Each structure stands twice: as structure tokens, then as C-alpha cells.
Amino acid sequence: MTVTYVIDGAEVTGLDRFWQVIGAAVNGPGGYFGRNLDSLADCLRGGYGTPDDGDFAVEWRAHEASRQALGHEETARVVRRRLERAHPDNGPALRAQLAEAEAGRGPTVFEELTQLFEEEAPGVLRLR
């Protein structure tokens, strides 16, 4: 039987809030289900609160509200934060990504998240 975890997209007001919302959906209040893209990928592969047989779904309700909150403005904020901690060799690529986000172009945080779901756990994410 498929276990379904529900994300209320209206609660996702930024990337930091996304981590809280998905953590609570899967593992209860204060729960963990990733704090960055790499850890989310690990969680999606199983063993972090999801059923051992991998039979689960994530239903992202009101995802359009999240798409707005995780759009280019939030993407630029996230990239600025990554730039602060990045190895100098990664600076040029991150600065180019930042310029694109500030211009309202390029992939958004929302698109990065949904793409990661499809890559690591195809068919698990259901946008409603």
C-alpha cells in the first residue's frame, strides 16, 4: 500500500521553509527529510522515514503557490548564499547563475527540486 506524504504548498514561503514542511510531512513536526539538494536525494532513495519497500508518494498540494515562492527571486537569494561558501573555482558559474536568476531567467529552485524528485524517485512526486 502506497504511503502518501502531503506538502501544503501554501506553507512553502522559501527554500528554508520547504525543508521544514517536507521534513514534517514525512517524519512529523521537526522531522528531517533533507536540508539541501544532496541530502534530499539521499532521503528520496529511502531509509529516512519512508517505507522500506519504497512504496510512497509525495503529494505537493497548492504547488503553484510554491512555484511562485521558489521562483527567480528565491533562486537568486539561494545562489548568493551558495556563493558565500563556494570554492573560488565555482565562483564564475555561480555568478553566471545569479545573473540569470536576477534577470528572471534560468531554472528556479522549484524546478531544481521537482527535477531532483524525478531523477531520484521517478513518479513519487504528484503536483496538485
Backbone torsions as a table, in degrees:
resi	resn	phi	psi	omega
1	MET	NA	130.1	-178.7
2	THR	-72.3	129.2	173.7
3	VAL	-91.9	129.7	-178.5
4	THR	-112.6	126.3	175.8
5	TYR	-103.2	135.5	-174.6
6	VAL	-111.5	128.0	172.6
7	ILE	-105.5	127.9	174.6
8	ASP	-90.0	106.0	-177.2
9	GLY	-59.2	-25.3	178.0
10	ALA	-67.3	-22.2	179.0
11	GLU	-84.3	-14.3	-178.0
12	VAL	-86.2	97.2	-177.3
13	THR	-101.9	-2.6	179.1
14	GLY	178.2	176.2	-176.9
15	LEU	-65.2	-41.6	179.1
16	ASP	-59.3	-40.5	178.8
17	ARG	-69.4	-33.9	176.3
18	PHE	-56.0	-45.4	-178.5
19	TRP	-60.5	-39.2	178.6
20	GLN	-67.1	-43.9	-176.4
21	VAL	-66.5	-45.6	-178.9
22	ILE	-71.1	-34.9	176.7
23	GLY	-61.5	-43.8	178.9
24	ALA	-68.2	-38.0	-179.1
25	ALA	-62.8	-40.6	-175.9
26	VAL	-87.1	-42.1	-170.2
27	ASN	-122.8	15.2	177.4
28	GLY	85.7	172.3	-178.0
29	PRO	-51.4	131.1	-178.4
30	GLY	76.2	4.6	-176.5
31	GLY	-71.1	163.5	-177.0
32	TYR	-113.8	134.2	169.9
33	PHE	-151.8	49.4	179.5
34	GLY	103.0	150.8	175.3
35	ARG	-134.8	1.2	174.1
36	ASN	-158.6	175.9	-175.2
37	LEU	-63.1	-39.3	179.9
38	ASP	-64.7	-43.8	-178.9
39	SER	-71.7	-33.1	174.8
40	LEU	-62.8	-42.2	178.0
41	ALA	-58.0	-44.4	177.7
42	ASP	-59.5	-46.3	-178.9
43	CYS	-62.4	-39.5	-178.8
44	LEU	-66.5	-23.3	178.7
45	ARG	-77.0	-11.4	174.4
46	GLY	114.0	159.9	174.7
47	GLY	92.0	5.1	-179.2
48	TYR	-120.2	43.8	178.6
49	GLY	111.6	-16.0	178.6
50	THR	-86.6	161.0	-179.1
51	PRO	-59.1	144.9	-179.5
52	ASP	-59.1	-30.4	-178.6
53	ASP	-82.8	-1.4	177.3
54	GLY	75.8	9.6	-178.2
55	ASP	-88.6	83.2	179.7
56	PHE	-145.7	162.2	177.0
57	ALA	-136.8	152.3	172.9
58	VAL	-117.3	114.6	179.6
59	GLU	-98.5	113.5	-177.8
60	TRP	-99.9	93.5	-178.9
61	ARG	-78.6	153.4	-178.8
62	ALA	49.7	41.5	-176.5
63	HIS	-63.9	-23.7	178.5
64	GLU	-64.4	-34.0	175.6
65	ALA	-64.7	-40.3	177.5
66	SER	-67.5	-39.4	178.8
67	ARG	-57.3	-40.4	177.9
68	GLN	-67.4	-48.1	-177.3
69	ALA	-65.3	-29.3	-178.4
70	LEU	-105.4	30.9	-178.8
71	GLY	-82.5	-155.6	-173.8
72	HIS	-64.1	-36.0	179.3
73	GLU	-63.4	-46.3	178.0
74	GLU	-67.6	-36.9	178.3
75	THR	-60.7	-44.0	178.0
76	ALA	-61.4	-41.7	178.7
77	ARG	-61.9	-43.6	-179.7
78	VAL	-65.4	-42.6	-179.5
79	VAL	-66.3	-38.8	175.8
80	ARG	-58.6	-42.2	178.9
81	ARG	-65.5	-40.8	177.3
82	ARG	-63.3	-39.2	179.8
83	LEU	-60.5	-36.9	-179.6
84	GLU	-61.8	-30.7	-175.3
85	ARG	-107.9	-2.7	-171.8
86	ALA	-74.8	151.9	170.7
87	HIS	-65.3	141.7	-178.4
88	PRO	-52.5	-31.8	179.5
89	ASP	-64.7	-24.8	-179.2
90	ASN	-89.5	-7.6	-177.3
91	GLY	-55.9	-50.1	-177.7
92	PRO	-58.5	-43.6	-179.4
93	ALA	-66.3	-41.0	179.6
94	LEU	-67.9	-39.2	177.6
95	ARG	-64.1	-37.7	176.8
96	ALA	-66.1	-41.3	177.3
97	GLN	-63.7	-39.5	178.3
98	LEU	-63.5	-44.8	179.4
99	ALA	-60.5	-40.6	178.6
100	GLU	-64.0	-46.1	-179.1
101	ALA	-63.6	-42.3	179.3
102	GLU	-64.5	-27.3	177.7
103	ALA	-87.3	0.9	179.0
104	GLY	78.5	25.4	-179.2
105	ARG	-123.3	168.5	175.7
106	GLY	83.2	173.5	-178.7
107	PRO	-66.8	145.9	179.0
108	THR	-99.8	169.2	175.7
109	VAL	-58.6	-41.1	178.0
110	PHE	-57.4	-45.8	-179.9
111	GLU	-66.6	-36.7	176.1
112	GLU	-61.6	-44.2	-179.0
113	LEU	-64.8	-48.4	-177.5
114	THR	-66.5	-34.9	177.0
115	GLN	-66.0	-40.6	179.1
116	LEU	-62.5	-42.1	176.1
117	PHE	-55.9	-47.5	-177.8
118	GLU	-65.9	-36.3	-179.6
119	GLU	-71.4	-42.1	-173.1
120	GLU	-92.3	-28.5	-177.7
121	ALA	-146.1	69.5	-176.4
122	PRO	-52.3	132.3	176.2
123	GLY	83.7	-6.6	-177.9
124	VAL	-74.2	-38.7	-175.4
125	LEU	-82.7	129.3	177.4
126	ARG	-123.5	110.3	179.8
127	LEU	-84.9	125.1	-178.3
128	ARG	-121.4	NA	NA
